[in-house]
Amino acid sequence: MANDKVVLPTIAKFVKEMFQYCCYHSEILLKNP
């Protein structure tokens, strides 16, 4: 089983980056329908 000290920060980073990516593209879609 993977080490939580490595897995949790990795998941948190991934979720954060995906969230920022979605927000970024949502703004583009809203500004340019």
matplotlib code that plots the C-alpha trace (Angstrom):
import matplotlib.pyplot as plt

x = [0.0, 1.3, 2.5, -0.2, 2.4, 3.1, -0.4, -2.4, -0.4, -0.3, -4.1, -4.6, -2.3, -4.1, -7.5, -6.3, -4.9, -8.0, -10.1, -8.1, -8.1, -11.9, -12.4, -10.0, -11.8, -15.2, -14.3, -13.3, -16.6, -18.6, -16.7, -16.9, -20.2]
y = [0.0, 3.4, 5.9, 8.3, 11.0, 10.8, 10.0, 12.6, 15.7, 14.2, 13.9, 17.3, 18.8, 17.0, 18.1, 21.7, 21.8, 20.3, 22.8, 25.8, 24.3, 24.0, 27.5, 29.0, 27.4, 28.3, 31.9, 31.7, 30.1, 32.7, 35.6, 34.1, 32.2]
z = [0.0, -0.9, 1.7, 2.7, 3.2, -0.5, -1.8, 0.0, -1.2, -4.7, -4.8, -3.2, -5.9, -8.7, -7.5, -7.0, -10.5, -12.1, -10.2, -11.4, -15.0, -14.9, -13.5, -16.1, -19.0, -17.5, -17.5, -21.2, -22.1, -20.1, -21.7, -25.2, -25.6]

ax = plt.figure().add_subplot(projection="3d")
ax.plot(x, y, z, "-o")
ax.set_aspect("equal")
plt.show()
